[in-house]
């Protein structure tokens, strides 16, 4: 018959990784190796948490159940993934631990590993048959977390065609938004994600790279044949965003890749008008050199000259006059 007091002492011994005490109590017998405390934690969960591989094996040999979770639905495999002990993970998996068990937030051990930036554990779980399509309660998969953590070595293995988060962003969108050039390069090399994928806001990865003023990722996307003329829902092309930011190098990369110089957004603003509004001298010069229409007007019938004079951008006024601006 189980002795509750002995069971509690056994739990405490596992919490403290007291191997000798644990061995003695198991030898004596009458111990419930799957006893839960008030939080639902078992001796195996505590031993896994402590990284005590020998104790974990000992408990399993004496009937500990690797599938038992605590009150948060956290299993021993979840717990040990947080600490990153590969040896214990191997022991648990070999004993039949569920690699796809989800905690109360819908997170699997694979998601834990990706979120913690543990590349090797991601590989271990994938080899063990982890389901990479599972998403947590926030709609994020292991791939989303791996992308955020910059795990360039595994994003290709985690990528699934058509995968997006709750706002329609692909992992390539996420990498571009976060400025993770190595992850973006790995995703582009894998080729599973269309380079011109649109999120729910109507943005391609190129929009995010340009808006973030990341010339390296912008050039990678253009080299992968990203379309520099696709427009945002508000009619802005990537060149509009580049003009607002004033990065001449990004602007040149877009133009060299075939970007139209005079696209209009829903307000009929061209990139030149945007650059003039923002006082971007170098970008204005780039656009004029590329053949921008210096007399184009927006819906208010205002030209680049109007905005430059109104805001006192003398150098831009001079550039426009030299280029033949008449209004």
C-alpha positions as CSV (number, residue, x, y, z in Angstrom):
1,X,0.0,0.0,0.0
2,X,1.3,3.4,-1.0
3,X,2.5,5.7,1.8
4,X,1.6,9.4,1.1
5,X,4.4,10.7,3.3
6,X,7.0,8.5,1.7
7,X,5.7,9.5,-1.7
8,X,6.1,13.2,-0.8
9,X,9.6,12.6,0.5
10,X,10.4,10.8,-2.8
11,X,9.2,13.8,-4.8
12,X,11.4,16.0,-2.7
13,X,14.4,13.7,-3.3
14,X,13.7,14.0,-7.1
15,X,13.4,17.8,-6.8
16,X,16.9,17.8,-5.3
17,X,18.4,15.1,-7.5
18,X,19.3,13.0,-4.5
19,X,20.2,9.8,-6.4
20,X,21.2,7.8,-3.4
21,X,18.0,8.6,-1.5
22,X,16.0,7.8,-4.6
23,X,17.7,4.4,-5.0
24,X,17.2,3.5,-1.4
25,X,13.5,4.3,-1.5
26,X,12.9,2.5,-4.7
27,X,14.7,-0.6,-3.3
28,X,12.5,-0.5,-0.2
29,X,9.4,-0.4,-2.4
30,X,6.0,0.9,-2.0
31,X,6.7,4.2,-3.8
32,X,4.3,5.7,-6.3
33,X,6.8,6.8,-9.0
34,X,4.0,8.7,-10.8
35,X,2.9,10.7,-7.7
36,X,1.8,14.2,-8.5
37,X,2.2,17.2,-6.2
38,X,-0.1,20.2,-6.0
39,X,1.1,21.6,-9.3
40,X,0.7,18.2,-11.0
41,X,4.5,17.7,-11.3
42,X,5.8,14.1,-11.1
43,X,9.1,12.8,-10.0
44,X,10.1,12.4,-13.6
45,X,9.2,16.0,-14.4
46,X,11.4,17.2,-11.5
47,X,14.3,14.9,-12.5
48,X,14.1,16.0,-16.1
49,X,14.1,19.6,-14.9
50,X,17.2,19.1,-12.9
51,X,19.0,17.5,-15.8
52,X,19.5,14.3,-13.9
53,X,19.9,11.7,-16.6
54,X,20.7,8.8,-14.4
55,X,17.7,9.5,-12.2
56,X,15.5,9.8,-15.2
57,X,16.6,6.4,-16.4
58,X,16.2,5.0,-13.0
59,X,12.6,6.3,-12.7
60,X,11.7,5.0,-16.1
61,X,13.1,1.5,-15.2
62,X,10.8,1.6,-12.2
63,X,7.6,2.5,-14.1
64,X,7.6,6.3,-14.4
65,X,5.3,7.4,-17.2
66,X,6.9,9.9,-19.6
67,X,3.4,10.9,-20.9
68,X,2.2,12.3,-17.6
69,X,1.8,16.1,-17.7
70,X,1.4,18.6,-15.0
71,X,-1.5,21.1,-14.4
72,X,-0.2,23.2,-17.3
73,X,-0.1,20.2,-19.6
74,X,3.7,20.4,-19.6
75,X,5.3,16.9,-20.0
76,X,8.9,15.9,-19.0
77,X,9.8,16.3,-22.7
78,X,8.7,20.0,-22.6
79,X,10.6,20.6,-19.4
80,X,13.9,19.1,-20.6
81,X,13.7,21.0,-23.9
82,X,13.8,24.2,-22.0
83,X,17.1,23.2,-20.4
84,X,18.4,21.7,-23.6
85,X,19.6,18.3,-22.2
86,X,19.9,16.2,-25.4
87,X,20.8,13.0,-23.5
88,X,17.6,13.1,-21.4
89,X,15.5,14.0,-24.5
90,X,16.9,10.9,-26.2
91,X,16.0,8.7,-23.2
92,X,12.5,10.1,-23.1
93,X,11.9,9.6,-26.8
94,X,13.3,6.1,-26.8
95,X,10.8,5.3,-23.9
96,X,7.9,6.5,-26.1
97,X,7.4,10.1,-24.9
98,X,4.9,11.9,-27.2
99,X,7.0,14.2,-29.4
100,X,3.8,16.1,-30.4
101,X,2.3,16.6,-26.9
102,X,1.0,20.2,-26.4
103,X,1.0,22.3,-23.3
104,X,-2.0,24.5,-22.3
105,X,-0.8,27.1,-24.8
106,X,-0.7,24.6,-27.7
107,X,3.1,24.5,-27.8
108,X,4.9,21.2,-28.6
109,X,8.5,20.4,-27.6
110,X,9.5,21.3,-31.2
111,X,8.0,24.8,-30.7
112,X,9.8,25.0,-27.4
113,X,13.1,24.1,-29.1
114,X,12.6,26.6,-31.9
115,X,11.6,29.4,-29.6
116,X,14.7,28.8,-27.4
117,X,16.9,28.9,-30.5
118,X,18.0,25.3,-30.0
119,X,18.9,24.2,-33.5
120,X,20.2,20.7,-32.6
121,X,17.0,19.9,-30.6
122,X,14.8,21.0,-33.5
123,X,16.7,18.5,-35.7
124,X,16.3,15.8,-33.0
125,X,12.5,16.3,-32.8
126,X,12.1,16.4,-36.6
127,X,14.0,13.1,-36.9
128,X,11.7,11.7,-34.2
129,X,8.7,12.6,-36.3
130,X,7.6,15.9,-34.8
131,X,4.7,17.5,-36.6
132,X,6.0,20.8,-37.9
133,X,2.5,22.0,-38.9
134,X,1.2,22.3,-35.4
135,X,0.5,25.9,-34.3
136,X,0.1,27.2,-30.8
137,X,-2.9,29.2,-29.5
138,X,-1.4,32.4,-31.1
139,X,-1.3,30.7,-34.5
140,X,2.5,30.4,-34.5
141,X,4.3,27.2,-35.6
142,X,7.9,26.0,-34.9
143,X,8.9,27.7,-38.2
144,X,7.6,31.1,-37.0
145,X,9.7,30.8,-33.8
146,X,12.7,29.5,-35.7
147,X,12.5,32.4,-38.1
148,X,12.3,34.9,-35.2
149,X,15.2,33.2,-33.5
150,X,17.3,33.3,-36.7
151,X,17.8,29.6,-36.9
152,X,19.0,29.6,-40.5
153,X,20.1,25.9,-40.4
154,X,16.6,24.5,-39.8
155,X,14.2,27.0,-41.4
156,X,14.4,25.0,-44.7
157,X,13.5,21.8,-42.9
158,X,10.6,23.4,-41.1
159,X,9.2,25.2,-44.2
160,X,5.9,24.1,-45.6
161,X,4.3,25.4,-48.7
162,X,1.5,27.9,-48.0
163,X,2.5,28.4,-44.4
164,X,1.5,31.8,-42.9
165,X,0.9,33.3,-39.5
166,X,-2.4,34.9,-38.3
167,X,-1.7,38.1,-40.4
168,X,-0.8,36.2,-43.5
169,X,3.0,36.7,-43.1
170,X,5.2,33.9,-44.4
171,X,8.5,33.1,-42.7
172,X,10.1,35.1,-45.5
173,X,8.1,38.2,-44.5
174,X,9.1,37.7,-40.9
175,X,12.8,37.3,-41.8
176,X,12.7,40.5,-43.9
177,X,10.8,42.4,-41.2
178,X,13.4,41.4,-38.6
179,X,16.3,42.1,-40.8
180,X,17.5,38.5,-40.6
181,X,19.5,38.2,-43.9
182,X,20.9,34.7,-43.3
183,X,17.4,33.3,-42.6
184,X,16.0,35.1,-45.6
185,X,18.8,33.6,-47.7
186,X,18.1,30.1,-46.5
187,X,14.4,30.5,-47.2
188,X,15.1,31.9,-50.7
189,X,17.5,29.0,-51.4
190,X,14.8,26.5,-50.2
191,X,12.4,28.0,-52.7
192,X,9.2,26.8,-51.0
193,X,7.9,30.3,-50.3
194,X,7.0,32.4,-53.4
195,X,9.1,35.5,-53.3
196,X,6.1,37.8,-54.0
197,X,3.8,36.3,-51.4
198,X,1.3,38.8,-50.1
199,X,0.3,39.2,-46.4
200,X,-3.1,40.4,-45.2
201,X,-1.9,44.0,-45.5
202,X,-1.0,43.5,-49.2
203,X,2.7,43.5,-48.6
204,X,5.4,41.4,-50.2
205,X,8.6,40.6,-48.4
206,X,10.3,43.2,-50.6
207,X,8.1,45.9,-49.1
208,X,9.2,45.0,-45.6
209,X,12.9,44.9,-46.6
210,X,12.7,48.3,-48.3
211,X,10.7,49.9,-45.5
212,X,13.3,48.5,-43.0
213,X,16.0,50.0,-45.2
214,X,17.8,46.7,-45.5
215,X,19.8,47.0,-48.7
216,X,21.3,43.5,-48.3
217,X,17.9,41.7,-48.1
218,X,16.5,44.0,-50.8
219,X,19.2,42.9,-53.2
220,X,18.7,39.3,-52.3
221,X,15.0,39.5,-53.0
222,X,15.5,41.3,-56.3
223,X,18.1,38.7,-57.3
224,X,15.5,36.1,-56.6
225,X,13.2,37.9,-59.1
226,X,11.0,39.8,-56.6
227,X,8.7,42.1,-58.6
228,X,9.7,45.8,-57.8
229,X,6.4,47.0,-59.3
230,X,3.9,45.2,-57.2
231,X,1.8,47.7,-55.3
232,X,0.6,48.0,-51.7
233,X,-3.2,48.2,-51.0
234,X,-2.8,52.0,-50.8
235,X,-1.1,52.0,-54.2
236,X,2.4,52.6,-53.0
237,X,5.2,50.7,-54.8
238,X,8.4,49.7,-53.1
239,X,10.0,52.8,-54.6
240,X,7.5,55.0,-52.7
241,X,8.7,53.5,-49.4
242,X,12.3,53.9,-50.5
243,X,11.7,57.5,-51.3
244,X,10.2,58.1,-47.9
245,X,13.2,56.6,-46.2
246,X,15.7,58.3,-48.5
247,X,18.0,55.4,-49.0
248,X,19.6,56.1,-52.3
249,X,21.2,52.6,-52.6
250,X,17.9,50.9,-52.2
251,X,16.3,53.2,-54.7
252,X,19.0,52.5,-57.2
253,X,18.7,48.7,-56.6
254,X,15.0,48.9,-57.3
255,X,15.4,51.1,-60.4
256,X,18.2,48.8,-61.8
257,X,15.8,45.9,-61.2
258,X,13.2,47.5,-63.4
259,X,11.1,49.5,-61.0
260,X,8.9,52.1,-62.7
261,X,10.1,55.6,-61.8
262,X,6.6,57.3,-61.9
263,X,4.1,55.0,-60.3
264,X,1.2,56.7,-58.5
265,X,-0.4,55.6,-55.3
266,X,-4.1,56.2,-54.4
267,X,-3.3,59.9,-53.7
268,X,-1.6,60.1,-57.1
269,X,1.7,60.7,-55.4
270,X,4.8,59.6,-57.3
271,X,8.1,58.6,-55.5
272,X,9.4,62.0,-56.5
273,X,6.6,63.8,-54.7
274,X,7.2,61.7,-51.7
275,X,11.0,62.4,-51.7
276,X,10.3,66.1,-52.1
277,X,7.8,66.1,-49.2
278,X,10.4,64.4,-47.0
279,X,13.3,66.5,-48.0
280,X,15.3,63.6,-49.3
281,X,17.9,65.5,-51.5
282,X,19.9,62.5,-52.7
283,X,16.9,60.5,-53.5
284,X,15.3,63.3,-55.4
285,X,18.5,63.6,-57.5
286,X,18.4,59.8,-58.1
287,X,14.8,59.9,-59.4
288,X,15.4,62.9,-61.6
289,X,18.5,61.2,-63.1
290,X,16.3,58.1,-63.7
291,X,13.8,60.2,-65.7
292,X,11.1,61.0,-63.0
293,X,8.4,63.4,-64.2
294,X,9.2,66.6,-62.4
295,X,5.8,68.1,-63.2
296,X,3.6,65.3,-61.9
297,X,0.9,66.3,-59.5
298,X,-1.1,64.5,-56.8
299,X,-4.9,64.6,-56.2
300,X,-4.6,68.0,-54.7
301,X,-2.8,69.2,-57.9
302,X,0.4,69.8,-55.9
303,X,3.8,69.0,-57.5
304,X,7.2,68.2,-56.1
305,X,8.1,71.9,-56.5
306,X,5.1,72.9,-54.4
307,X,6.1,70.7,-51.5
308,X,9.8,71.6,-51.8
309,X,9.1,75.3,-51.8
310,X,6.5,75.1,-49.1
311,X,8.8,73.3,-46.8
312,X,11.9,75.2,-47.6
313,X,14.0,72.4,-49.2
314,X,16.3,74.7,-51.2
315,X,18.5,72.0,-52.7
316,X,15.5,70.1,-54.0
317,X,14.0,73.3,-55.4
318,X,17.3,73.9,-57.3
319,X,17.3,70.3,-58.6
320,X,13.7,70.5,-59.8
321,X,14.3,73.9,-61.6
322,X,17.4,72.5,-63.3
323,X,15.3,69.5,-64.5
324,X,12.7,71.8,-66.0
325,X,10.0,71.9,-63.3
326,X,7.2,74.3,-64.4
327,X,4.6,74.0,-61.6
